[in-house]
Every structure is written in structure tokens, then in C-alpha cells.
Amino acid sequence: MERIYDISTSLIYRWIYKYSKYNKKGAQVVEMKDSNAEKIRQMEARIKELEQAVGQKK
């Protein structure tokens, strides 16, 4: 996410801890970077497929 919005990871975690309604003392937040990156790649591939399908129908 930091690459997409050009903000630091530490800032993201500060926001999570500051604004999360689930923030409890001692709780640890884990971001699944690899999982998110894979999900983005899958969505981009799907978008490309859909764009090609629309292009063929025109």
C-alpha cells in the first residue's frame, strides 16, 4: 500500500493504531503484503481480460 499512495509503512501503522476501533493494548497488526500484491496482480490480469473482451465486442 505504501507504494500505491507513496506513504511510509510506519505512518500506516500509526494510523491503524490511532483510528482502529479494534485497537487493544498488546494487539499486533499484521499486513499481508505478499497476499495483497498477489491480489492486485490477479485483479490487473482480470481487468486486462475484460478490456480485451469489450474490445472484441465493439
PDB file of N, CA, C and O in Angstrom, chain B, residues numbered from 101:
ATOM      1  N   MET B 101       0.824  -1.179   0.000  1.00  0.00           N
ATOM      2  CA  MET B 101       0.000   0.000   0.000  1.00  0.00           C
ATOM      3  C   MET B 101       0.874   1.251   0.000  1.00  0.00           C
ATOM      4  O   MET B 101       0.502   2.268  -0.585  1.00  0.00           O
ATOM      5  N   GLU B 102       2.015   1.183   0.642  1.00  0.00           N
ATOM      6  CA  GLU B 102       2.862   2.364   0.682  1.00  0.00           C
ATOM      7  C   GLU B 102       3.357   2.771  -0.698  1.00  0.00           C
ATOM      8  O   GLU B 102       3.598   3.951  -0.954  1.00  0.00           O
ATOM      9  N   ARG B 103       3.509   1.784  -1.597  1.00  0.00           N
ATOM     10  CA  ARG B 103       3.934   2.131  -2.960  1.00  0.00           C
ATOM     11  C   ARG B 103       2.821   2.812  -3.733  1.00  0.00           C
ATOM     12  O   ARG B 103       3.066   3.722  -4.524  1.00  0.00           O
ATOM     13  N   ILE B 104       1.602   2.366  -3.501  1.00  0.00           N
ATOM     14  CA  ILE B 104       0.467   2.918  -4.229  1.00  0.00           C
ATOM     15  C   ILE B 104       0.235   4.379  -3.855  1.00  0.00           C
ATOM     16  O   ILE B 104       0.013   5.223  -4.723  1.00  0.00           O
ATOM     17  N   TYR B 105       0.290   4.670  -2.550  1.00  0.00           N
ATOM     18  CA  TYR B 105      -0.037   6.016  -2.073  1.00  0.00           C
ATOM     19  C   TYR B 105       1.182   6.835  -1.682  1.00  0.00           C
ATOM     20  O   TYR B 105       1.038   7.975  -1.239  1.00  0.00           O
ATOM     21  N   ASP B 106       2.376   6.280  -1.836  1.00  0.00           N
ATOM     22  CA  ASP B 106       3.633   6.969  -1.542  1.00  0.00           C
ATOM     23  C   ASP B 106       3.669   7.498  -0.109  1.00  0.00           C
ATOM     24  O   ASP B 106       3.969   8.667   0.133  1.00  0.00           O
ATOM     25  N   ILE B 107       3.355   6.602   0.840  1.00  0.00           N
ATOM     26  CA  ILE B 107       3.465   6.936   2.264  1.00  0.00           C
ATOM     27  C   ILE B 107       4.226   5.815   2.959  1.00  0.00           C
ATOM     28  O   ILE B 107       4.257   4.685   2.471  1.00  0.00           O
ATOM     29  N   SER B 108       4.832   6.122   4.084  1.00  0.00           N
ATOM     30  CA  SER B 108       5.677   5.137   4.762  1.00  0.00           C
ATOM     31  C   SER B 108       4.849   4.101   5.513  1.00  0.00           C
ATOM     32  O   SER B 108       3.713   4.353   5.913  1.00  0.00           O
ATOM     33  N   THR B 109       5.448   2.940   5.690  1.00  0.00           N
ATOM     34  CA  THR B 109       4.802   1.860   6.429  1.00  0.00           C
ATOM     35  C   THR B 109       4.540   2.280   7.867  1.00  0.00           C
ATOM     36  O   THR B 109       3.488   1.969   8.425  1.00  0.00           O
ATOM     37  N   SER B 110       5.490   2.982   8.468  1.00  0.00           N
ATOM     38  CA  SER B 110       5.308   3.401   9.867  1.00  0.00           C
ATOM     39  C   SER B 110       4.099   4.323  10.009  1.00  0.00           C
ATOM     40  O   SER B 110       3.390   4.260  11.014  1.00  0.00           O
ATOM     41  N   LEU B 111       3.858   5.170   9.023  1.00  0.00           N
ATOM     42  CA  LEU B 111       2.691   6.055   9.074  1.00  0.00           C
ATOM     43  C   LEU B 111       1.398   5.243   8.984  1.00  0.00           C
ATOM     44  O   LEU B 111       0.423   5.543   9.675  1.00  0.00           O
ATOM     45  N   ILE B 112       1.393   4.236   8.149  1.00  0.00           N
ATOM     46  CA  ILE B 112       0.208   3.375   8.033  1.00  0.00           C
ATOM     47  C   ILE B 112      -0.093   2.737   9.379  1.00  0.00           C
ATOM     48  O   ILE B 112      -1.243   2.734   9.820  1.00  0.00           O
ATOM     49  N   TYR B 113       0.927   2.197  10.036  1.00  0.00           N
ATOM     50  CA  TYR B 113       0.717   1.553  11.338  1.00  0.00           C
ATOM     51  C   TYR B 113       0.283   2.557  12.404  1.00  0.00           C
ATOM     52  O   TYR B 113      -0.547   2.235  13.254  1.00  0.00           O
ATOM     53  N   ARG B 114       0.831   3.756  12.367  1.00  0.00           N
ATOM     54  CA  ARG B 114       0.379   4.780  13.329  1.00  0.00           C
ATOM     55  C   ARG B 114      -1.097   5.084  13.132  1.00  0.00           C
ATOM     56  O   ARG B 114      -1.835   5.227  14.107  1.00  0.00           O
ATOM     57  N   TRP B 115      -1.541   5.186  11.875  1.00  0.00           N
ATOM     58  CA  TRP B 115      -2.961   5.433  11.610  1.00  0.00           C
ATOM     59  C   TRP B 115      -3.810   4.275  12.104  1.00  0.00           C
ATOM     60  O   TRP B 115      -4.865   4.483  12.703  1.00  0.00           O
ATOM     61  N   ILE B 116      -3.351   3.055  11.853  1.00  0.00           N
ATOM     62  CA  ILE B 116      -4.105   1.879  12.303  1.00  0.00           C
ATOM     63  C   ILE B 116      -4.272   1.914  13.817  1.00  0.00           C
ATOM     64  O   ILE B 116      -5.378   1.739  14.329  1.00  0.00           O
ATOM     65  N   TYR B 117      -3.182   2.138  14.526  1.00  0.00           N
ATOM     66  CA  TYR B 117      -3.255   2.137  15.985  1.00  0.00           C
ATOM     67  C   TYR B 117      -4.039   3.332  16.527  1.00  0.00           C
ATOM     68  O   TYR B 117      -4.671   3.242  17.579  1.00  0.00           O
ATOM     69  N   LYS B 118      -3.993   4.443  15.805  1.00  0.00           N
ATOM     70  CA  LYS B 118      -4.690   5.632  16.286  1.00  0.00           C
ATOM     71  C   LYS B 118      -6.197   5.549  16.027  1.00  0.00           C
ATOM     72  O   LYS B 118      -6.987   5.931  16.890  1.00  0.00           O
ATOM     73  N   TYR B 119      -6.603   5.063  14.872  1.00  0.00           N
ATOM     74  CA  TYR B 119      -8.000   5.147  14.458  1.00  0.00           C
ATOM     75  C   TYR B 119      -8.774   3.819  14.487  1.00  0.00           C
ATOM     76  O   TYR B 119      -9.993   3.815  14.314  1.00  0.00           O
ATOM     77  N   SER B 120      -8.093   2.716  14.698  1.00  0.00           N
ATOM     78  CA  SER B 120      -8.789   1.432  14.680  1.00  0.00           C
ATOM     79  C   SER B 120      -9.670   1.261  15.912  1.00  0.00           C
ATOM     80  O   SER B 120      -9.232   1.510  17.036  1.00  0.00           O
ATOM     81  N   LYS B 121     -10.903   0.837  15.698  1.00  0.00           N
ATOM     82  CA  LYS B 121     -11.791   0.593  16.827  1.00  0.00           C
ATOM     83  C   LYS B 121     -11.494  -0.756  17.465  1.00  0.00           C
ATOM     84  O   LYS B 121     -12.023  -1.066  18.532  1.00  0.00           O
ATOM     85  N   TYR B 122     -10.658  -1.557  16.825  1.00  0.00           N
ATOM     86  CA  TYR B 122     -10.282  -2.856  17.366  1.00  0.00           C
ATOM     87  C   TYR B 122      -8.926  -2.808  18.061  1.00  0.00           C
ATOM     88  O   TYR B 122      -8.414  -3.841  18.491  1.00  0.00           O
ATOM     89  N   ASN B 123      -8.345  -1.629  18.174  1.00  0.00           N
ATOM     90  CA  ASN B 123      -7.030  -1.496  18.772  1.00  0.00           C
ATOM     91  C   ASN B 123      -7.107  -1.723  20.275  1.00  0.00           C
ATOM     92  O   ASN B 123      -7.707  -0.933  21.004  1.00  0.00           O
ATOM     93  N   LYS B 124      -6.505  -2.793  20.721  1.00  0.00           N
ATOM     94  CA  LYS B 124      -6.432  -3.097  22.141  1.00  0.00           C
ATOM     95  C   LYS B 124      -4.970  -3.135  22.542  1.00  0.00           C
ATOM     96  O   LYS B 124      -4.107  -3.452  21.722  1.00  0.00           O
ATOM     97  N   LYS B 125      -4.690  -2.820  23.768  1.00  0.00           N
ATOM     98  CA  LYS B 125      -3.316  -2.828  24.245  1.00  0.00           C
ATOM     99  C   LYS B 125      -2.716  -4.223  24.052  1.00  0.00           C
ATOM    100  O   LYS B 125      -3.315  -5.223  24.447  1.00  0.00           O
ATOM    101  N   GLY B 126      -1.555  -4.278  23.456  1.00  0.00           N
ATOM    102  CA  GLY B 126      -0.878  -5.541  23.218  1.00  0.00           C
ATOM    103  C   GLY B 126      -1.261  -6.220  21.913  1.00  0.00           C
ATOM    104  O   GLY B 126      -0.670  -7.239  21.556  1.00  0.00           O
ATOM    105  N   ALA B 127      -2.233  -5.680  21.197  1.00  0.00           N
ATOM    106  CA  ALA B 127      -2.633  -6.274  19.920  1.00  0.00           C
ATOM    107  C   ALA B 127      -1.600  -5.931  18.858  1.00  0.00           C
ATOM    108  O   ALA B 127      -1.030  -4.840  18.859  1.00  0.00           O
ATOM    109  N   GLN B 128      -1.370  -6.856  17.968  1.00  0.00           N
ATOM    110  CA  GLN B 128      -0.408  -6.641  16.903  1.00  0.00           C
ATOM    111  C   GLN B 128      -1.130  -6.697  15.570  1.00  0.00           C
ATOM    112  O   GLN B 128      -1.916  -7.611  15.320  1.00  0.00           O
ATOM    113  N   VAL B 129      -0.864  -5.725  14.718  1.00  0.00           N
ATOM    114  CA  VAL B 129      -1.470  -5.667  13.397  1.00  0.00           C
ATOM    115  C   VAL B 129      -0.477  -6.230  12.395  1.00  0.00           C
ATOM    116  O   VAL B 129       0.689  -5.835  12.373  1.00  0.00           O
ATOM    117  N   VAL B 130      -0.944  -7.154  11.567  1.00  0.00           N
ATOM    118  CA  VAL B 130      -0.082  -7.772  10.565  1.00  0.00           C
ATOM    119  C   VAL B 130      -0.664  -7.480   9.203  1.00  0.00           C
ATOM    120  O   VAL B 130      -1.839  -7.745   8.949  1.00  0.00           O
ATOM    121  N   GLU B 131       0.157  -6.934   8.330  1.00  0.00           N
ATOM    122  CA  GLU B 131      -0.266  -6.661   6.956  1.00  0.00           C
ATOM    123  C   GLU B 131       0.286  -7.762   6.062  1.00  0.00           C
ATOM    124  O   GLU B 131       1.481  -8.056   6.090  1.00  0.00           O
ATOM    125  N   MET B 132      -0.567  -8.351   5.291  1.00  0.00           N
ATOM    126  CA  MET B 132      -0.155  -9.442   4.410  1.00  0.00           C
ATOM    127  C   MET B 132       0.269  -8.852   3.071  1.00  0.00           C
ATOM    128  O   MET B 132      -0.508  -8.845   2.116  1.00  0.00           O
ATOM    129  N   LYS B 133       1.499  -8.360   3.003  1.00  0.00           N
ATOM    130  CA  LYS B 133       1.972  -7.680   1.803  1.00  0.00           C
ATOM    131  C   LYS B 133       1.963  -8.591   0.586  1.00  0.00           C
ATOM    132  O   LYS B 133       1.490  -8.194  -0.479  1.00  0.00           O
ATOM    133  N   ASP B 134       2.478  -9.804   0.730  1.00  0.00           N
ATOM    134  CA  ASP B 134       2.534 -10.709  -0.416  1.00  0.00           C
ATOM    135  C   ASP B 134       1.135 -11.056  -0.899  1.00  0.00           C
ATOM    136  O   ASP B 134       0.884 -11.132  -2.102  1.00  0.00           O
ATOM    137  N   SER B 135       0.238 -11.264   0.033  1.00  0.00           N
ATOM    138  CA  SER B 135      -1.132 -11.599  -0.320  1.00  0.00           C
ATOM    139  C   SER B 135      -1.783 -10.442  -1.069  1.00  0.00           C
ATOM    140  O   SER B 135      -2.460 -10.651  -2.075  1.00  0.00           O
ATOM    141  N   ASN B 136      -1.579  -9.229  -0.581  1.00  0.00           N
ATOM    142  CA  ASN B 136      -2.150  -8.054  -1.249  1.00  0.00           C
ATOM    143  C   ASN B 136      -1.550  -7.864  -2.634  1.00  0.00           C
ATOM    144  O   ASN B 136      -2.263  -7.534  -3.581  1.00  0.00           O
ATOM    145  N   ALA B 137      -0.262  -8.068  -2.756  1.00  0.00           N
ATOM    146  CA  ALA B 137       0.395  -7.912  -4.054  1.00  0.00           C
ATOM    147  C   ALA B 137      -0.146  -8.931  -5.046  1.00  0.00           C
ATOM    148  O   ALA B 137      -0.382  -8.604  -6.209  1.00  0.00           O
ATOM    149  N   GLU B 138      -0.342 -10.158  -4.594  1.00  0.00           N
ATOM    150  CA  GLU B 138      -0.890 -11.195  -5.475  1.00  0.00           C
ATOM    151  C   GLU B 138      -2.315 -10.866  -5.878  1.00  0.00           C
ATOM    152  O   GLU B 138      -2.702 -11.068  -7.029  1.00  0.00           O
ATOM    153  N   LYS B 139      -3.097 -10.359  -4.933  1.00  0.00           N
ATOM    154  CA  LYS B 139      -4.476  -9.987  -5.231  1.00  0.00           C
ATOM    155  C   LYS B 139      -4.521  -8.877  -6.283  1.00  0.00           C
ATOM    156  O   LYS B 139      -5.359  -8.906  -7.184  1.00  0.00           O
ATOM    157  N   ILE B 140      -3.629  -7.908  -6.169  1.00  0.00           N
ATOM    158  CA  ILE B 140      -3.563  -6.816  -7.139  1.00  0.00           C
ATOM    159  C   ILE B 140      -3.188  -7.351  -8.515  1.00  0.00           C
ATOM    160  O   ILE B 140      -3.777  -6.948  -9.519  1.00  0.00           O
ATOM    161  N   ARG B 141      -2.208  -8.259  -8.570  1.00  0.00           N
ATOM    162  CA  ARG B 141      -1.820  -8.851  -9.857  1.00  0.00           C
ATOM    163  C   ARG B 141      -2.995  -9.601 -10.490  1.00  0.00           C
ATOM    164  O   ARG B 141      -3.212  -9.515 -11.698  1.00  0.00           O
ATOM    165  N   GLN B 142      -3.744 -10.332  -9.675  1.00  0.00           N
ATOM    166  CA  GLN B 142      -4.897 -11.061 -10.198  1.00  0.00           C
ATOM    167  C   GLN B 142      -5.959 -10.108 -10.728  1.00  0.00           C
ATOM    168  O   GLN B 142      -6.543 -10.351 -11.783  1.00  0.00           O
ATOM    169  N   MET B 143      -6.209  -9.028 -10.002  1.00  0.00           N
ATOM    170  CA  MET B 143      -7.198  -8.048 -10.451  1.00  0.00           C
ATOM    171  C   MET B 143      -6.760  -7.362 -11.730  1.00  0.00           C
ATOM    172  O   MET B 143      -7.577  -7.135 -12.623  1.00  0.00           O
ATOM    173  N   GLU B 144      -5.478  -7.026 -11.830  1.00  0.00           N
ATOM    174  CA  GLU B 144      -4.980  -6.391 -13.047  1.00  0.00           C
ATOM    175  C   GLU B 144      -5.117  -7.334 -14.244  1.00  0.00           C
ATOM    176  O   GLU B 144      -5.474  -6.907 -15.342  1.00  0.00           O
ATOM    177  N   ALA B 145      -4.832  -8.617 -14.021  1.00  0.00           N
ATOM    178  CA  ALA B 145      -4.983  -9.603 -15.106  1.00  0.00           C
ATOM    179  C   ALA B 145      -6.444  -9.715 -15.524  1.00  0.00           C
ATOM    180  O   ALA B 145      -6.750  -9.797 -16.714  1.00  0.00           O
ATOM    181  N   ARG B 146      -7.344  -9.719 -14.548  1.00  0.00           N
ATOM    182  CA  ARG B 146      -8.782  -9.802 -14.846  1.00  0.00           C
ATOM    183  C   ARG B 146      -9.252  -8.565 -15.611  1.00  0.00           C
ATOM    184  O   ARG B 146     -10.041  -8.679 -16.549  1.00  0.00           O
ATOM    185  N   ILE B 147      -8.778  -7.402 -15.221  1.00  0.00           N
ATOM    186  CA  ILE B 147      -9.131  -6.161 -15.921  1.00  0.00           C
ATOM    187  C   ILE B 147      -8.672  -6.232 -17.370  1.00  0.00           C
ATOM    188  O   ILE B 147      -9.400  -5.840 -18.283  1.00  0.00           O
ATOM    189  N   LYS B 148      -7.463  -6.733 -17.572  1.00  0.00           N
ATOM    190  CA  LYS B 148      -6.934  -6.854 -18.932  1.00  0.00           C
ATOM    191  C   LYS B 148      -7.799  -7.797 -19.769  1.00  0.00           C
ATOM    192  O   LYS B 148      -8.093  -7.512 -20.930  1.00  0.00           O
ATOM    193  N   GLU B 149      -8.209  -8.931 -19.168  1.00  0.00           N
ATOM    194  CA  GLU B 149      -9.083  -9.864 -19.877  1.00  0.00           C
ATOM    195  C   GLU B 149     -10.405  -9.214 -20.252  1.00  0.00           C
ATOM    196  O   GLU B 149     -10.886  -9.372 -21.375  1.00  0.00           O
ATOM    197  N   LEU B 150     -10.985  -8.491 -19.321  1.00  0.00           N
ATOM    198  CA  LEU B 150     -12.271  -7.833 -19.570  1.00  0.00           C
ATOM    199  C   LEU B 150     -12.150  -6.744 -20.627  1.00  0.00           C
ATOM    200  O   LEU B 150     -13.038  -6.585 -21.464  1.00  0.00           O
ATOM    201  N   GLU B 151     -11.056  -5.996 -20.589  1.00  0.00           N
ATOM    202  CA  GLU B 151     -10.843  -4.961 -21.601  1.00  0.00           C
ATOM    203  C   GLU B 151     -10.726  -5.580 -22.989  1.00  0.00           C
ATOM    204  O   GLU B 151     -11.241  -5.031 -23.964  1.00  0.00           O
ATOM    205  N   GLN B 152     -10.048  -6.723 -23.076  1.00  0.00           N
ATOM    206  CA  GLN B 152      -9.914  -7.416 -24.373  1.00  0.00           C
ATOM    207  C   GLN B 152     -11.272  -7.920 -24.841  1.00  0.00           C
ATOM    208  O   GLN B 152     -11.587  -7.848 -26.029  1.00  0.00           O
ATOM    209  N   ALA B 153     -12.074  -8.428 -23.914  1.00  0.00           N
ATOM    210  CA  ALA B 153     -13.400  -8.922 -24.288  1.00  0.00           C
ATOM    211  C   ALA B 153     -14.279  -7.778 -24.785  1.00  0.00           C
ATOM    212  O   ALA B 153     -15.011  -7.941 -25.761  1.00  0.00           O
ATOM    213  N   VAL B 154     -14.217  -6.648 -24.137  1.00  0.00           N
ATOM    214  CA  VAL B 154     -15.003  -5.485 -24.571  1.00  0.00           C
ATOM    215  C   VAL B 154     -14.513  -5.006 -25.929  1.00  0.00           C
ATOM    216  O   VAL B 154     -15.318  -4.645 -26.789  1.00  0.00           O
ATOM    217  N   GLY B 155     -13.215  -4.999 -26.126  1.00  0.00           N
ATOM    218  CA  GLY B 155     -12.636  -4.587 -27.407  1.00  0.00           C
ATOM    219  C   GLY B 155     -13.079  -5.487 -28.545  1.00  0.00           C
ATOM    220  O   GLY B 155     -13.302  -5.012 -29.659  1.00  0.00           O
ATOM    221  N   GLN B 156     -13.212  -6.787 -28.282  1.00  0.00           N
ATOM    222  CA  GLN B 156     -13.642  -7.717 -29.318  1.00  0.00           C
ATOM    223  C   GLN B 156     -15.106  -7.551 -29.680  1.00  0.00           C
ATOM    224  O   GLN B 156     -15.492  -7.798 -30.823  1.00  0.00           O
ATOM    225  N   LYS B 157     -15.916  -7.144 -28.738  1.00  0.00           N
ATOM    226  CA  LYS B 157     -17.345  -6.985 -28.982  1.00  0.00           C
ATOM    227  C   LYS B 157     -17.664  -5.706 -29.731  1.00  0.00           C
ATOM    228  O   LYS B 157     -18.735  -5.592 -30.325  1.00  0.00           O
ATOM    229  N   LYS B 158     -16.760  -4.749 -29.714  1.00  0.00           N
ATOM    230  CA  LYS B 158     -17.027  -3.476 -30.389  1.00  0.00           C
ATOM    231  C   LYS B 158     -16.818  -3.569 -31.846  1.00  0.00           C
ATOM    232  O   LYS B 158     -17.001  -2.583 -32.559  1.00  0.00           O
TER     233      LYS B 158
END
